[in-house]
Amino acid sequence: MTVQGATTIDVEACCDAPPAPALTVARPDDETLAALAKAVGHPVRVKILRLLAQRQACVTGDLVAELPLAQSTVSEHLRVLREVGLIQGEVDGPRTRYCISGTGLAALKAGIAGL
């Protein structure tokens, strides 16, 4: 599958498939859930997740074009989301492609549902 943006992106090369509705993951411990919640506690990070969900994959420059922020600020938000496992990225030459991690998103959902 490919997605059109500033460049053509091979989604399967970078990303796992979006979680199926029946995807079952272990409920994260309290520390992990808190880290996931903190990561989505900023409106820009929520917007990034929404953009990635709509496009299935995105090059950093495409995200910068969509957000009224400097590239360094967007990169910092991407780093936070990547560190907690909500997104994953793959370096492709001078670009990095990002997509939502189905497993990470399912863990967040399981943690919230378990409250």
C-alpha positions as CSV (number, residue, x, y, z in Angstrom):
1,M,0.0,0.0,0.0
2,T,1.2,3.5,-0.7
3,V,0.2,6.9,0.6
4,Q,0.6,10.0,-1.4
5,G,2.1,13.1,0.3
6,A,5.2,15.0,-0.5
7,T,6.6,11.6,-1.4
8,T,5.2,8.1,-2.1
9,I,5.5,6.0,1.0
10,D,5.5,2.2,1.2
11,V,3.5,1.8,4.5
12,E,4.2,-1.9,5.0
13,A,8.0,-1.3,4.9
14,C,7.7,1.0,7.9
15,C,4.6,0.1,9.9
16,D,2.7,-2.7,11.3
17,A,-1.0,-2.8,10.2
18,P,-3.5,-0.7,12.2
19,P,-4.9,-2.7,15.1
20,A,-7.8,-5.0,14.3
21,P,-10.8,-4.3,16.5
22,A,-10.2,-7.7,18.2
23,L,-6.5,-7.1,18.9
24,T,-5.8,-8.2,22.5
25,V,-2.8,-6.8,24.4
26,A,-1.9,-7.1,28.0
27,R,-3.1,-4.2,30.1
28,P,0.0,-2.0,30.8
29,D,1.2,-1.5,34.4
30,D,0.5,1.8,36.1
31,E,3.8,3.3,35.2
32,T,3.5,2.5,31.5
33,L,-0.1,3.7,31.4
34,A,1.0,7.0,33.0
35,A,3.7,7.4,30.4
36,L,1.3,6.8,27.6
37,A,-1.3,9.2,29.1
38,K,1.4,11.9,29.5
39,A,2.4,11.5,25.9
40,V,-1.1,12.1,24.7
41,G,-1.6,14.8,27.2
42,H,-0.4,17.5,24.8
43,P,-2.8,18.7,22.0
44,V,-0.1,18.8,19.4
45,R,0.7,15.1,20.0
46,V,-3.0,14.2,19.7
47,K,-3.1,16.2,16.4
48,I,0.0,14.2,15.2
49,L,-1.7,10.9,16.0
50,R,-4.8,12.0,14.2
51,L,-2.8,13.0,11.1
52,L,-0.9,9.7,11.1
53,A,-4.2,7.8,11.5
54,Q,-5.7,9.6,8.5
55,R,-2.7,9.1,6.3
56,Q,-1.5,5.8,7.7
57,A,2.1,7.1,7.3
58,C,3.8,10.4,7.1
59,V,7.2,11.9,6.4
60,T,8.3,14.4,9.1
61,G,8.2,17.3,6.6
62,D,4.5,16.6,5.8
63,L,3.7,16.9,9.5
64,V,5.6,20.1,9.8
65,A,3.6,21.5,6.9
66,E,0.3,20.6,8.7
67,L,1.3,22.1,12.1
68,P,2.0,25.8,12.9
69,L,5.3,24.8,14.6
70,A,9.0,24.7,13.9
71,Q,10.4,21.5,12.6
72,S,12.5,21.0,15.8
73,T,9.3,21.3,17.9
74,V,7.5,18.7,15.8
75,S,10.5,16.5,16.0
76,E,10.4,16.7,19.8
77,H,6.8,15.7,19.9
78,L,7.5,12.8,17.6
79,R,10.3,11.7,19.9
80,V,8.0,11.6,22.9
81,L,5.4,9.6,21.0
82,R,8.0,7.2,19.7
83,E,9.6,6.7,23.1
84,V,6.4,5.4,24.6
85,G,5.6,3.2,21.6
86,L,2.6,5.0,20.2
87,I,4.3,5.6,16.9
88,Q,7.2,4.1,15.0
89,G,9.5,5.5,12.4
90,E,11.9,4.4,9.8
91,V,14.8,6.5,8.4
92,D,14.7,6.6,4.6
93,G,17.7,8.6,3.5
94,P,17.3,12.2,4.7
95,R,13.6,11.5,5.7
96,T,12.0,9.7,8.5
97,R,8.6,8.0,7.9
98,Y,6.3,7.7,10.9
99,C,3.1,5.7,11.5
100,I,1.0,4.7,14.4
101,S,2.0,1.6,16.3
102,G,-1.1,-0.6,16.4
103,T,0.3,-2.4,19.5
104,G,1.1,0.9,21.3
105,L,-2.3,2.3,20.6
106,A,-4.0,-1.0,21.7
107,A,-2.0,-0.9,24.9
108,L,-3.2,2.7,25.6
109,K,-6.8,1.6,24.9
110,A,-6.5,-1.4,27.2
111,G,-5.0,0.7,30.0
112,I,-7.8,3.3,29.8
113,A,-10.4,0.6,29.6
114,G,-9.0,-1.1,32.7
115,L,-9.5,2.0,34.9
